[in-house]
Amino acid sequence: MENNKQTQAVAQQQPKPVDLLKSVIRAESVQQQFQNALGKHKDEFVASLIDLYTGDPQLQRCKPQAVVAEALRAATMRLALNKALGFAYIIVFNNSVKDPATGQWTKVPTPTFVPGYKGYIQLAMRTGQYRTINADMVYEGELRNVDKLSGTIAFDGEKKSDKVVGYFCYFELLNGFSKVLYMSVEDMAKYALRYSPSFKGKEKPTFDALVKQAQSGQVSSEVGWKGNFNDMALKTVIRRLLSKYGYLSIEMMNVIAKDDDEAMSDRNGLIAENANAEVLPADTATYEEIDPATGEIKESAADGGETKQPDWA
């Protein structure tokens, strides 16, 4: 009984996660960074960050300093973190981190700033170089023709149902240059399964399950591919088209570089879980000798020559 009381007393003395976050935000250097990025809108942004953190148990598992650092990235891009607006999010990934002392890999909840598709459109509009930019889902029957040579795509077919079959992004610059990108639901599901850090191990859905989620338009309270596949798909076609053909400001270049799904993938985790799964003893390794004079391969043991072990074996 006494032990229970002591445990409760210790728990009561520990500061709440939101209080730790507020203490980080109150630091003069942090306040100055928010002020430099947002000016008179600083207090409004900070209030929305606190609301976001308070209502997200996953974020509360992360270090407050790391959450604030990702929030500052959103602030410098002037993208609101309000989930309802969909301009930007802070998503928690369980990244694999190697302990230098023990050499063991452990999962660490890591907050990551991720712009939404509406955020990309906002950044493009701010450049003042786009006459038109549009992205949307394509429904069954709407896709009529794809000309691979010219890159033109006709979406003037008649919609037959609410079944999503793909996604497109189109833009036209003020100088008249235009481009369009289309990806089918199947291609998008393959892309997500390959690159999304959310889909790993036991949490990785099947290809068919992802396609079904996309075609039904299922949405959950989670953010990212798991919560809203179609929004993430729209962001993907926008990012891929703009990064290849669009007019990019320095601000947009930075966002695209840091939001690249391939760069965001948990490469350390892949190494820890998959690399060197089979250890090959060095004494079984063979190699072919090269004649330094001619550059030709010397005869192997199969050809009557001698196959040697490397000097370090």
Secondary structure, DSSP 8 states (H G I E B T S, - for coil): -HHHHHHHHHHHHS--HHHHHHHHHTSHHHHHHHHHHHGGGHHHHHHHHHHHHHT-HHHHTS-HHHHHHHHHHHHHTT----TTTTSEEEEEEEEEEE-TTT--EEEEEEEEEEE-HHHHHHHHHHTT-EEEEEEEEEETTT--EE-TTT--EE--S----S-EEEEEEEEEETTS-EEEEEEEHHHHHHHHHHH-TTS-GGG---HHHHHHHHHHT---SS-STTT-HHHHHHHHHHHHHHHHHS---HHHHHHHHHH-HHHHS-HHHHHHHHTT-S---GGG--B--B-TTT--B---GGGTS--B--TT-
